[in-house]
Amino acid sequence: MKKIISVLFALAALTFSSVNAAELGSVENLRAEGNELIWDSLEGATGYNIYFDYRYYDTVKGKEQYTLSDNGQYNVVPFDDAGNFGTTNYLNNVDFTVDESTDSTGSQYTENGYTITVHKTCTNVGPGESCLAACPNVYQGAYQELYTKYMSGGACSTSDIVEADAFVSDNTYKCTVPTFSGEVVAQAICVTF
């Protein structure tokens, strides 16, 4: 009898959690305006995960926009405080190319055999803001296309006497400063094949 009750309880919990996730939905009206990725607010969402070339890139809370600085394809997935995620609408991707006439510094890539070092320079970084270096899925090397296998490490530096906190994901190295910094450099080391 206890097993039956446990199974029924687990099925009810699974059904309830999948209903909540389905209710969250996907973002609408995703678009790039200049160097800003913008979307409509989604009821129930408390934050949004930014995906770059189909991989997790960064998280935004409290706003419906994100400053773009790397060439590639972007998508946005909403989430709530209960840990539910919305759906991903891959038909709603935004392709972005850095406009060299803007203040965006973009990323610099250095190829060395089967590694690529990505340097991202961000200027006028405010308290709690980040500079993020991301490994590209595909990089046109000197002799062939290189595909990122994994990120093996990274580094943060600032122009001021400000320490940066480092956050690492599968293919990104994010440097977040607690106070204003005139310049923050994030570095990611990407192993390719």
Sequence and secondary structure as in RCSB ss.txt:
>XXXX:A:sequence
MKKIISVLFALAALTFSSVNAAELGSVENLRAEGNELIWDSLEGATGYNIYFDYRYYDTVKGKEQYTLSDNGQYN
VVPFDDAGNFGTTNYLNNVDFTVDESTDSTGSQYTENGYTITVHKTCTNVGPGESCLAACPNVYQGAYQELYTKY
MSGGACSTSDIVEADAFVSDNTYKCTVPTFSGEVVAQAICVTF
>XXXX:A:secstr
 HHHHHHHHHHHHHHHHHHHHHHH    S EEETTEEE    TT  EEEEEETTEEEEEEES SEEE  SSEEEE
EEEE TTS B    GGG EEE   TTSS   EEEEEETTEEEEEEEEEEE TT EEEEE  SEEE SSSEEEEEE
EEEEEEEESSS   EEEE SSEEEEE SS EEEEEEEEEEEE 
